[in-house]
Structures are given as structure tokens and as C-alpha cells.
């Protein structure tokens, strides 16, 4: 008689699956594997972090405001946006986590990928135009766009070309619009280029006001309706900032 004992759990730190079953996630992971060859993460990120601030709250509980306040603290490192896309890529969300919900039940995902992606994203915003690493900025822009639109045929070379054109239109030192981010105009120009080249990249889903979108893309016209392409980011996708 065959035993019906449950299978032993996967060892911590290993993949419970041979690969994510979601083909869009698989596409994003494959494309980010290529980008990972040029991004430089914090070395040994998991062991380098000794003090951690965790914000836990239900949806619509004010976490966005609190997080933005904390991002202004120079002695704190933080991520650019929600961790959910990184957890999804690393296999920690349903159904890749092997659980029946989004709960984190042990290290069943890709620990190396999680550490690499978190270590590549962590940092502080750079507000000094002359101190910006534009190469890293282009990499961060491509990462965010790949996560949002995994099937868009974007490359780092294309984003770097778009960025060069956007920078050529800016005055020395960038534009000071009072936001403390001299690269905001650059980000809006990049968003305009992206949505002009790829019609399904709806600018109204970005974390930018409708008034700003109407200013750069008056022909966009409202932006209603659902997203028109596979996506894996939590809306609204953030506008990348220099780190």
C-alpha cells in the first residue's frame, strides 16, 4: 500500500518550482537576467542590512504618505517603490509560492534573485544634477519599464538613446519646478517617448498627474479603460528617479 504522507518541504532558499508558470513573469525574468549583467547591487545585501523599518498597513491606510516622508530622511535607505514586483519575480507570491494566498511561508522563492534585485534598487534619491549617474538612471528606467510592460521590445541601448535626447533638451542643471527633483522634466520626456513608440503604454497609468500628461501629450485624450498589454507592476507605476 502506498503511503500518503505529505512530501517534505523544499529546503529554505531553493526554488519550489523549476520556473514561474506565468509566461509574462518568465519573460520579465529572462529580460531582467540580461539587465542584471550590468547593474551593480549592494554586495551581500541580506547580511549588510542590520536595522530594518517595516511599514505594515491595510490598503488605503496612508502608507504612501508615510513612505514619502521617510524617503526624505538621509540616514535611511529605501526602495524606489513597492516590493511586490520583486517578490513576484522571485517566486514569493501566489501561485508561485506554493501557498493558497500571498502569505510568505518560508524561503521558498529564488533567494539569490531577491537579494540581487533588492540590492540593486536600494538607495537614496539624488537631487544634485551634477552628481547623477546617468548610466545607472537608464538601467533603472529600463528595469521599471520591463516590469511594467514585459513584452515591450525595449533594450538598454534604446533607453540610453532616448535619455540622451531627453537630456539634450534640458538646461544645465535641469529644471527646478519646486519639487526638489531636477530630473522630473527628463522623466516626463522619457514617458512621452515611450508612449509615442509603444501605443499600449498608457501614460495615464503612470504616477504622474493627468495635467502633466495632458501637457506633454495633448493628443492622448483622457486615458480611460484597462491596460492594453501584459503588466506586472502595481498601478500606478512610479516614475524612476536618480539614485
Secondary structure as a PSIPRED ss2 file (coil, helix, strand):
# PSIPRED VFORMAT (PSIPRED V4.0)

   1 X C   1.000  0.000  0.000
   2 X C   1.000  0.000  0.000
   3 X C   1.000  0.000  0.000
   4 X C   1.000  0.000  0.000
   5 X C   1.000  0.000  0.000
   6 X C   1.000  0.000  0.000
   7 X C   1.000  0.000  0.000
   8 X C   1.000  0.000  0.000
   9 X C   1.000  0.000  0.000
  10 X C   1.000  0.000  0.000
  11 X C   1.000  0.000  0.000
  12 X C   1.000  0.000  0.000
  13 X C   1.000  0.000  0.000
  14 X C   1.000  0.000  0.000
  15 X C   1.000  0.000  0.000
  16 X C   1.000  0.000  0.000
  17 X C   1.000  0.000  0.000
  18 X C   1.000  0.000  0.000
  19 X C   1.000  0.000  0.000
  20 X C   1.000  0.000  0.000
  21 X C   1.000  0.000  0.000
  22 X C   1.000  0.000  0.000
  23 X H   0.000  1.000  0.000
  24 X H   0.000  1.000  0.000
  25 X H   0.000  1.000  0.000
  26 X H   0.000  1.000  0.000
  27 X H   0.000  1.000  0.000
  28 X H   0.000  1.000  0.000
  29 X H   0.000  1.000  0.000
  30 X H   0.000  1.000  0.000
  31 X H   0.000  1.000  0.000
  32 X H   0.000  1.000  0.000
  33 X H   0.000  1.000  0.000
  34 X H   0.000  1.000  0.000
  35 X H   0.000  1.000  0.000
  36 X C   1.000  0.000  0.000
  37 X C   1.000  0.000  0.000
  38 X C   1.000  0.000  0.000
  39 X C   1.000  0.000  0.000
  40 X C   1.000  0.000  0.000
  41 X C   1.000  0.000  0.000
  42 X C   1.000  0.000  0.000
  43 X C   1.000  0.000  0.000
  44 X C   1.000  0.000  0.000
  45 X H   0.000  1.000  0.000
  46 X H   0.000  1.000  0.000
  47 X H   0.000  1.000  0.000
  48 X H   0.000  1.000  0.000
  49 X C   1.000  0.000  0.000
  50 X C   1.000  0.000  0.000
  51 X C   1.000  0.000  0.000
  52 X C   1.000  0.000  0.000
  53 X C   1.000  0.000  0.000
  54 X C   1.000  0.000  0.000
  55 X C   1.000  0.000  0.000
  56 X C   1.000  0.000  0.000
  57 X C   1.000  0.000  0.000
  58 X C   1.000  0.000  0.000
  59 X C   1.000  0.000  0.000
  60 X C   1.000  0.000  0.000
  61 X C   1.000  0.000  0.000
  62 X C   1.000  0.000  0.000
  63 X H   0.000  1.000  0.000
  64 X H   0.000  1.000  0.000
  65 X H   0.000  1.000  0.000
  66 X H   0.000  1.000  0.000
  67 X H   0.000  1.000  0.000
  68 X H   0.000  1.000  0.000
  69 X H   0.000  1.000  0.000
  70 X H   0.000  1.000  0.000
  71 X H   0.000  1.000  0.000
  72 X C   1.000  0.000  0.000
  73 X C   1.000  0.000  0.000
  74 X C   1.000  0.000  0.000
  75 X C   1.000  0.000  0.000
  76 X C   1.000  0.000  0.000
  77 X C   1.000  0.000  0.000
  78 X E   0.000  0.000  1.000
  79 X C   1.000  0.000  0.000
  80 X C   1.000  0.000  0.000
  81 X C   1.000  0.000  0.000
  82 X C   1.000  0.000  0.000
  83 X C   1.000  0.000  0.000
  84 X H   0.000  1.000  0.000
  85 X H   0.000  1.000  0.000
  86 X H   0.000  1.000  0.000
  87 X H   0.000  1.000  0.000
  88 X H   0.000  1.000  0.000
  89 X H   0.000  1.000  0.000
  90 X C   1.000  0.000  0.000
  91 X C   1.000  0.000  0.000
  92 X C   1.000  0.000  0.000
  93 X C   1.000  0.000  0.000
  94 X C   1.000  0.000  0.000
  95 X C   1.000  0.000  0.000
  96 X C   1.000  0.000  0.000
  97 X C   1.000  0.000  0.000
  98 X C   1.000  0.000  0.000
  99 X C   1.000  0.000  0.000
 100 X C   1.000  0.000  0.000
 101 X C   1.000  0.000  0.000
 102 X C   1.000  0.000  0.000
 103 X C   1.000  0.000  0.000
 104 X C   1.000  0.000  0.000
 105 X C   1.000  0.000  0.000
 106 X C   1.000  0.000  0.000
 107 X C   1.000  0.000  0.000
 108 X C   1.000  0.000  0.000
 109 X C   1.000  0.000  0.000
 110 X C   1.000  0.000  0.000
 111 X H   0.000  1.000  0.000
 112 X H   0.000  1.000  0.000
 113 X H   0.000  1.000  0.000
 114 X H   0.000  1.000  0.000
 115 X H   0.000  1.000  0.000
 116 X H   0.000  1.000  0.000
 117 X H   0.000  1.000  0.000
 118 X H   0.000  1.000  0.000
 119 X H   0.000  1.000  0.000
 120 X H   0.000  1.000  0.000
 121 X H   0.000  1.000  0.000
 122 X C   1.000  0.000  0.000
 123 X E   0.000  0.000  1.000
 124 X C   1.000  0.000  0.000
 125 X C   1.000  0.000  0.000
 126 X C   1.000  0.000  0.000
 127 X C   1.000  0.000  0.000
 128 X C   1.000  0.000  0.000
 129 X H   0.000  1.000  0.000
 130 X H   0.000  1.000  0.000
 131 X H   0.000  1.000  0.000
 132 X C   1.000  0.000  0.000
 133 X C   1.000  0.000  0.000
 134 X H   0.000  1.000  0.000
 135 X H   0.000  1.000  0.000
 136 X H   0.000  1.000  0.000
 137 X H   0.000  1.000  0.000
 138 X H   0.000  1.000  0.000
 139 X H   0.000  1.000  0.000
 140 X H   0.000  1.000  0.000
 141 X H   0.000  1.000  0.000
 142 X H   0.000  1.000  0.000
 143 X H   0.000  1.000  0.000
 144 X H   0.000  1.000  0.000
 145 X H   0.000  1.000  0.000
 146 X H   0.000  1.000  0.000
 147 X H   0.000  1.000  0.000
 148 X H   0.000  1.000  0.000
 149 X C   1.000  0.000  0.000
 150 X C   1.000  0.000  0.000
 151 X C   1.000  0.000  0.000
 152 X C   1.000  0.000  0.000
 153 X C   1.000  0.000  0.000
 154 X C   1.000  0.000  0.000
 155 X C   1.000  0.000  0.000
 156 X H   0.000  1.000  0.000
 157 X H   0.000  1.000  0.000
 158 X H   0.000  1.000  0.000
 159 X H   0.000  1.000  0.000
 160 X H   0.000  1.000  0.000
 161 X H   0.000  1.000  0.000
 162 X H   0.000  1.000  0.000
 163 X H   0.000  1.000  0.000
 164 X H   0.000  1.000  0.000
 165 X H   0.000  1.000  0.000
 166 X H   0.000  1.000  0.000
 167 X H   0.000  1.000  0.000
 168 X H   0.000  1.000  0.000
 169 X C   1.000  0.000  0.000
 170 X C   1.000  0.000  0.000
 171 X C   1.000  0.000  0.000
 172 X C   1.000  0.000  0.000
 173 X C   1.000  0.000  0.000
 174 X C   1.000  0.000  0.000
 175 X C   1.000  0.000  0.000
 176 X C   1.000  0.000  0.000
 177 X C   1.000  0.000  0.000
 178 X C   1.000  0.000  0.000
 179 X C   1.000  0.000  0.000
 180 X C   1.000  0.000  0.000
 181 X C   1.000  0.000  0.000
 182 X C   1.000  0.000  0.000
 183 X C   1.000  0.000  0.000
 184 X H   0.000  1.000  0.000
 185 X H   0.000  1.000  0.000
 186 X H   0.000  1.000  0.000
 187 X H   0.000  1.000  0.000
 188 X H   0.000  1.000  0.000
 189 X H   0.000  1.000  0.000
 190 X H   0.000  1.000  0.000
 191 X H   0.000  1.000  0.000
 192 X H   0.000  1.000  0.000
 193 X H   0.000  1.000  0.000
 194 X H   0.000  1.000  0.000
 195 X H   0.000  1.000  0.000
 196 X H   0.000  1.000  0.000
 197 X H   0.000  1.000  0.000
 198 X C   1.000  0.000  0.000
 199 X C   1.000  0.000  0.000
 200 X C   1.000  0.000  0.000
 201 X C   1.000  0.000  0.000
 202 X C   1.000  0.000  0.000
 203 X H   0.000  1.000  0.000
 204 X H   0.000  1.000  0.000
 205 X H   0.000  1.000  0.000
 206 X E   0.000  0.000  1.000
 207 X C   1.000  0.000  0.000
 208 X C   1.000  0.000  0.000
 209 X C   1.000  0.000  0.000
 210 X H   0.000  1.000  0.000
 211 X H   0.000  1.000  0.000
 212 X H   0.000  1.000  0.000
 213 X H   0.000  1.000  0.000
 214 X H   0.000  1.000  0.000
 215 X H   0.000  1.000  0.000
 216 X H   0.000  1.000  0.000
 217 X C   1.000  0.000  0.000
 218 X C   1.000  0.000  0.000
 219 X C   1.000  0.000  0.000
 220 X C   1.000  0.000  0.000
 221 X C   1.000  0.000  0.000
 222 X C   1.000  0.000  0.000
 223 X C   1.000  0.000  0.000
 224 X C   1.000  0.000  0.000
 225 X C   1.000  0.000  0.000
 226 X C   1.000  0.000  0.000
 227 X C   1.000  0.000  0.000
 228 X C   1.000  0.000  0.000
 229 X C   1.000  0.000  0.000
 230 X C   1.000  0.000  0.000
 231 X C   1.000  0.000  0.000
 232 X C   1.000  0.000  0.000
 233 X C   1.000  0.000  0.000
 234 X C   1.000  0.000  0.000
 235 X C   1.000  0.000  0.000
 236 X C   1.000  0.000  0.000
 237 X E   0.000  0.000  1.000
 238 X C   1.000  0.000  0.000
 239 X C   1.000  0.000  0.000
 240 X C   1.000  0.000  0.000
 241 X C   1.000  0.000  0.000
 242 X C   1.000  0.000  0.000
 243 X C   1.000  0.000  0.000
